[in-house]
Amino acid sequence: MSTRIATVETFFASYPVVGKFKFFKSAEGRPPMRDTVAVKITDEAGRVGWGQSVPSPTWSYETRETVRTTIDCHLGPALIGLDALDTDAVWRVMNRTIAPSFSTGQPIGKAGIDLALFDLTGRILQQSAAGRWGRAGRPQVTLSWTVDAQEVEAVAAIIAEAQARGFHNFNVKVGVDGALDVLVCREIRRLAPEAFVWVDANGGYDLETALRVAPRFADLGIAGFEQPLAANRLTGYRRLREQKALPILMDEPIVSLADLQEFHQLGLLDGVAMKVSRCGGLTEARRIVEYMQQHGLLFFASGLTDPDLSLSASLLQFGAYGLERPAALNAPQFLSGSILRTALTIRGDQAQVPAGYGLGVEVDEARLNAWPYKTET
């Protein structure tokens, strides 16, 4: 039976946001939503694989519209007729069709295709991700709770909600007001003295502020300083590493293995907060994680508030590669709804790694077609 790609289709699917998170704001008179693009790839034998792109324009330059038009008008047509099992050929065509700038061009959009092909080929081969990669890994991934507090007085309620839902560890959004950020972390440490806590500035600090707050975070037992500066402030990263107050983690700049290799060789980081959806999907994400493990770099993990298929992919990788630290996969905290036949199993802060073929989950296409938050306009 032919394994050549016959069709590539896309669908908008948006998820209601529960609570407040700085990356998802109300727009155009509608409540805040987490917009995604579901990708369906069918081979010539009629077999189907599903993926999902999770653009976030307040975090990256990709939007739901650019993802969909890029796939529908450029990437999808270029892939028709290619062998779904020839991953290298697929990526050569995708990178020729949408060229890189500094790094991989439109990686979030390409991630939807990569995940759909991983799902399709896993079903063709009748292999789970763990079996395909030859790894036993972990059956569950521990999740952290995201603290996005604009005032110290809000921290107690956030920690109480997390603990009531069975979460014990925290990733903290910082990067606007250094003095306030330290006070927020001090309150978290007071309320959860045994918790694993790290901070993520999303590139929000200038170098002077980052150098000032890093030792103060260290005094509070913070485990890592994620993306303290903008992605292109490379000399600043060297200064922070020379300070040695905290391990310095990169996130936004790590889109491909080549990025990580260069930044590592330049001595700019101690580890990576790994995002499957950021680097084009599982194909490149595996290369990045394997490089980290080979070179003794710190392996942290996060996501882009990934629901359903994208979350499944992250759980597969982080479980297979034995992630030891809590993962900032916060869709269970901030999103509601699902396009899956059976939602992912998450009890407290323990997320079950899917065990089926491909991505290990099943899309309910009837539910997707009737999805009340498709936001087609």
C-alpha positions in Angstrom: 0.0 0.0 0.0 1.3 3.4 -0.9 2.7 5.7 1.8 2.8 8.8 -0.3 1.1 11.9 0.9 -2.2 12.5 -0.8 -3.7 15.5 1.0 -2.8 18.0 3.7 -5.8 19.8 5.3 -6.0 22.4 8.1 -8.7 23.4 10.6 -9.0 26.2 13.1 -9.6 25.1 16.6 -9.6 27.6 19.5 -9.8 26.7 23.2 -11.4 28.9 25.9 -8.8 30.3 28.3 -9.6 29.8 32.0 -8.3 32.5 34.3 -5.7 35.1 33.3 -2.4 34.5 31.5 -0.5 37.3 29.9 -0.1 35.6 26.5 -3.8 35.3 25.9 -5.9 38.5 25.8 -9.4 39.3 24.8 -9.7 40.5 21.2 -12.4 41.6 18.8 -15.0 41.5 21.5 -14.5 37.8 22.3 -13.2 36.2 25.4 -9.5 35.2 25.5 -8.9 32.0 23.4 -5.9 29.8 22.7 -6.0 29.6 18.9 -4.5 26.6 17.2 -4.4 25.0 13.8 -5.2 21.2 13.5 -3.4 19.5 10.6 -4.7 16.3 8.9 -2.5 14.4 6.5 -3.8 11.5 4.5 -1.7 9.1 2.5 -2.7 7.4 -0.8 -3.9 4.3 1.1 -6.4 6.5 3.0 -4.6 6.4 6.4 -4.7 9.5 8.4 -2.4 11.3 10.9 -3.2 14.4 12.9 -0.9 17.2 14.2 -1.4 20.7 15.7 0.3 24.0 15.5 0.1 26.4 18.4 0.9 29.9 17.3 1.1 32.7 19.9 1.7 36.1 18.3 2.4 37.8 21.7 5.3 35.3 22.1 6.4 34.7 18.5 5.7 36.1 15.1 3.4 33.3 13.9 -0.4 33.7 14.0 -3.2 31.3 13.3 -3.7 33.0 10.0 -0.1 32.7 8.9 0.1 29.1 10.0 -2.9 28.1 8.0 -2.1 30.0 4.8 1.5 28.8 4.9 0.4 25.2 5.1 -2.6 25.5 2.7 -0.8 27.6 0.1 2.9 26.5 0.4 3.9 23.6 2.5 0.9 21.3 1.9 1.0 21.5 -1.9 4.8 21.0 -1.9 4.5 17.7 0.1 1.9 16.0 -2.1 3.4 12.8 -3.5 6.3 12.6 -1.1 6.8 9.4 0.9 5.4 10.0 4.4 8.1 7.7 5.8 11.0 9.7 4.3 11.3 12.3 7.1 14.6 13.8 5.7 13.0 14.4 2.3 9.9 16.0 3.9 12.1 18.4 5.9 14.2 19.3 2.9 11.2 20.2 0.9 9.6 22.2 3.8 12.8 24.2 4.4 13.2 24.8 0.7 9.6 26.0 0.4 9.7 28.2 3.5 13.3 29.2 3.9 15.0 30.0 7.2 15.8 33.5 8.4 18.1 33.3 11.4 16.9 29.9 12.1 14.1 27.5 10.9 11.4 29.5 9.0 7.9 29.4 10.6 8.8 26.5 12.9 5.4 26.5 14.8 3.6 26.1 11.5 6.0 23.3 10.4 5.5 21.6 13.8 1.8 20.8 12.9 3.0 19.0 9.8 5.8 17.2 11.6 3.4 15.9 14.3 0.8 14.8 11.7 3.5 12.9 9.8 4.8 11.3 13.1 1.2 10.3 13.9 0.6 8.9 10.4 3.8 7.0 10.1 3.5 5.6 13.6 0.1 4.2 12.6 1.6 2.8 9.4 4.5 1.1 11.3 2.1 0.2 14.2 4.6 1.7 16.7 4.3 3.9 19.8 6.7 6.7 20.2 8.7 4.8 22.8 8.9 1.7 20.7 9.9 3.7 17.6 12.6 5.4 19.5 13.7 2.3 21.4 13.3 4.0 24.8 11.4 2.9 27.9 11.3 6.3 29.5 8.7 7.3 32.1 5.0 6.5 32.0 4.1 9.9 33.5 5.4 13.5 33.4 5.2 15.8 36.4 3.8 19.2 35.6 4.4 22.5 37.3 2.0 25.3 37.9 2.5 28.7 36.2 2.5 31.7 38.5 1.7 34.9 36.6 1.2 37.4 39.4 1.2 41.1 39.1 1.2 41.7 42.8 2.4 39.9 45.9 -1.0 39.8 47.4 -2.2 37.6 44.6 0.3 34.8 45.2 -1.4 33.1 48.2 -4.5 32.4 46.2 -2.5 31.1 43.2 -0.5 28.7 45.4 -3.6 27.6 47.2 -5.4 26.8 43.9 -2.4 24.9 42.7 -2.1 22.8 45.8 -5.8 22.1 45.9 -5.5 20.7 42.4 -2.5 18.5 43.4 0.3 20.7 42.0 3.5 21.1 44.1 6.0 22.9 41.9 6.1 26.2 40.2 7.4 28.1 37.2 7.1 31.9 37.6 6.6 34.5 35.0 9.0 37.4 35.7 10.7 40.0 33.6 8.8 43.3 34.0 9.6 44.6 37.5 12.7 43.0 39.1 12.0 44.1 42.6 8.4 42.9 42.4 9.5 39.6 40.9 11.9 38.9 43.8 9.1 39.6 46.3 6.7 37.3 44.4 9.3 34.5 44.5 10.0 35.1 48.2 6.2 34.7 48.9 6.1 31.5 46.8 9.1 30.1 48.8 7.4 31.0 52.1 4.2 29.2 51.1 5.8 26.3 49.4 9.3 25.8 51.0 9.9 22.4 49.4 8.8 23.3 45.9 10.9 23.1 42.8 10.7 26.7 41.4 12.3 28.4 38.4 11.7 31.8 36.8 11.1 32.7 33.2 11.6 36.3 32.1 10.6 35.7 28.4 13.4 38.0 27.5 12.0 40.9 29.5 14.9 42.1 31.5 17.8 44.3 30.5 21.2 43.1 31.5 21.6 45.4 34.5 18.4 44.2 36.0 19.1 40.5 35.3 22.5 40.8 36.9 20.9 42.4 40.0 18.0 40.0 40.5 19.9 36.7 39.7 21.7 36.5 43.1 18.5 37.4 44.9 16.6 34.6 43.1 19.5 32.3 44.0 19.2 33.1 47.7 15.5 31.9 47.4 16.5 28.6 46.0 15.3 29.2 42.5 16.5 26.4 40.3 17.1 28.2 37.0 16.8 31.5 35.2 15.0 31.0 31.9 15.4 33.5 29.0 16.5 36.5 31.2 17.3 38.7 28.2 16.1 39.1 24.6 17.2 36.3 22.3 19.7 38.5 20.4 21.5 39.9 23.5 24.3 37.3 23.3 27.0 39.2 25.1 24.6 39.6 28.0 24.2 35.9 28.3 27.9 35.5 28.6 27.9 38.1 31.4 25.2 36.2 33.3 27.0 32.9 33.0 30.2 34.5 34.2 28.3 35.8 37.2 27.4 32.2 38.2 24.5 33.2 40.4 22.0 30.8 38.7 22.0 28.3 35.8 21.1 30.2 32.6 18.5 28.6 30.4 17.6 29.5 26.9 14.1 29.0 25.3 13.1 31.4 22.6 16.4 31.2 20.6 16.5 27.4 20.5 14.7 26.6 17.4 17.1 24.1 15.8 20.0 21.9 16.8 22.3 24.3 15.0 21.2 27.2 17.3 21.9 25.1 20.4 25.3 23.9 19.2 26.4 27.5 18.5 25.1 29.0 21.7 26.6 26.1 23.7 30.0 26.4 22.0 30.0 30.1 22.7 29.4 29.5 26.4 26.1 31.3 26.6 23.9 28.8 28.4 23.7 26.0 31.0 20.6 24.4 29.6 17.4 24.7 27.6 13.8 25.0 28.5 12.7 22.7 25.7 9.6 23.3 23.6 8.5 20.7 21.0 6.1 23.1 19.4 8.7 25.8 19.1 11.3 23.9 17.1 9.2 22.4 14.3 8.0 19.3 16.1 9.4 16.0 17.3 12.0 15.5 14.6 14.2 18.4 15.6 13.2 18.4 19.2 14.7 14.9 19.6 18.0 16.0 18.2 18.1 18.9 20.6 17.3 16.8 23.6 19.9 14.2 22.6 22.5 16.9 22.3 21.7 18.2 25.7 22.0 14.8 27.3 25.3 14.0 25.4 26.8 17.3 26.6 25.5 17.4 30.2 23.3 20.4 29.7 20.3 21.0 32.0 17.1 19.6 30.5 14.1 21.7 31.5 10.8 21.6 29.6 7.9 23.8 28.8 5.4 24.5 26.1 3.2 27.1 24.5 0.1 26.3 26.5 -0.3 23.3 24.1 -3.6 21.4 24.0 -4.5 18.0 22.8 -2.2 16.8 20.0 0.7 19.2 20.7 0.5 18.4 24.4 0.6 14.7 23.5 3.7 15.2 21.5 5.4 17.0 24.4 4.5 14.2 26.8 5.8 11.6 24.5 9.2 13.2 24.2 9.6 14.3 27.8 8.5 10.9 29.0 10.7 8.9 26.6 13.8 11.0 27.4 13.3 10.7 31.2 12.6 14.4 32.1 13.5 14.7 35.8 12.2 18.2 36.4 8.6 19.3 36.4 7.4 20.5 32.9 5.7 23.8 32.4 3.0 22.3 30.2 0.2 24.5 31.5 -2.8 23.7 29.2 -4.5 21.8 32.0 -4.2 25.0 34.1 -5.4 27.5 31.5 -7.5 25.8 28.8 -10.8 23.9 28.6 -12.2 21.6 25.9 -10.8 18.9 23.7 -11.0 17.7 20.1 -9.9 14.2 21.2 -12.2 11.1 21.5 -10.7 10.5 24.9 -9.0 13.4 26.7 -5.4 13.0 28.0 -5.2 11.6 31.5 -4.0 14.1 34.0 -4.4 13.6 37.7 -3.1 16.4 39.8 0.3 17.2 38.5 0.8 13.8 36.9 0.2 13.6 33.1 0.0 10.1 31.6 2.2 9.6 28.6 0.1 8.3 25.7 0.9 4.7 24.7 -0.9 4.2 21.4 0.5 4.3 17.9 1.7 7.6 16.5 0.9 10.4 18.9 -1.1 7.9 21.0 -4.4 9.8 20.8 -7.5 9.9 18.6 -9.1 13.0 17.1 -12.8 13.1 17.1 -13.3 14.5 13.6 -17.1 14.9 14.1 -16.4 16.9 17.3 -13.8 19.0 15.4 -16.2 19.8 12.6 -18.9 20.8 15.2 -16.4 22.5 17.4 -18.0 25.7 18.8 -14.7 27.6 18.9 -13.4 27.0 15.3 -13.3 30.8 14.8 -13.2 30.6 11.0 -13.6 34.3 10.5 
